[in-house]
Amino acid sequence: MDDPVPEKEKANWLNELLKVQENIANKRTSAMENKIYEVLVEGYGKDGRLSGRTEGNVIIEFMGDNSLIGQYVNVKVTATRNWIAFGELANL
């Protein structure tokens, strides 16, 4: 059976959906700024930063050494993008 929906229309729908999801992700990460989160350090992300995840599965990248990999650390979020947050180690 042929698909009655043209590929171009499907692509338009997908793009609309992705825009909505990007807005949701942006609001979620923007709300994290200037707050401290416990992060499980998983390894290195881009640009030599350590990368870890919060309890809510949000990725946060920050500067630190490899001895932190596998550890929980507190990170203060200083900047965000749609899908990722950036921060610095928090001294509590």
C-alpha positions in Angstrom: 0.0 0.0 0.0 1.3 3.4 -0.9 1.9 6.1 1.7 -0.6 8.9 1.2 1.7 11.4 3.0 4.4 13.0 0.8 8.0 12.9 2.1 8.2 16.7 2.0 5.2 16.9 4.4 6.7 14.4 6.7 10.0 16.3 6.8 8.1 19.5 7.6 6.3 17.8 10.5 9.6 16.4 11.8 11.2 19.8 11.7 8.3 21.4 13.6 8.5 18.7 16.2 12.3 19.2 16.6 11.8 22.9 17.1 9.3 22.3 19.8 11.7 19.7 21.5 14.6 22.1 21.2 12.5 24.8 23.0 11.6 22.4 25.8 15.3 21.3 26.2 16.4 24.9 26.2 14.0 25.8 29.0 15.0 22.8 31.0 18.7 23.5 30.8 18.3 27.3 31.2 16.5 26.7 34.5 19.7 25.0 35.7 21.9 28.1 35.5 23.5 29.2 38.8 22.4 26.0 40.6 24.6 23.2 42.0 24.0 19.6 40.9 25.5 16.3 42.0 27.1 14.8 38.9 28.5 11.4 38.2 31.6 12.0 36.1 31.7 9.6 33.2 34.7 10.7 31.2 35.8 13.4 28.8 33.5 15.5 26.6 34.5 18.0 24.0 37.4 20.4 24.3 39.1 18.4 27.1 36.3 19.0 29.7 35.1 16.3 32.0 31.5 15.1 31.2 29.0 13.7 33.6 25.3 13.4 34.2 22.9 14.6 36.8 20.3 12.5 38.4 17.9 13.8 35.8 20.2 12.6 33.0 21.3 16.1 31.9 24.9 16.2 30.6 27.2 18.8 32.3 30.7 19.5 31.1 33.3 21.1 33.3 37.1 21.4 33.8 38.8 18.9 36.1 41.3 16.0 36.1 40.8 12.4 35.3 40.9 11.3 38.9 37.3 12.5 39.2 36.1 9.9 36.6 33.7 7.5 38.3 33.2 9.9 41.2 30.2 12.0 42.2 31.1 15.7 42.4 29.1 18.9 42.9 29.1 21.2 39.8 27.7 24.7 39.6 26.1 25.3 36.2 27.4 28.5 34.6 26.1 28.3 31.0 23.7 26.2 29.0 22.8 25.2 25.5 19.8 23.4 24.3 21.0 19.9 25.2 23.9 20.4 27.5 25.1 22.5 30.5 28.5 23.8 31.3 29.8 24.4 34.8 32.6 24.5 37.3 33.4 22.4 40.4 31.5 23.7 43.4 33.2 24.1 46.7 30.7 23.3 49.3 
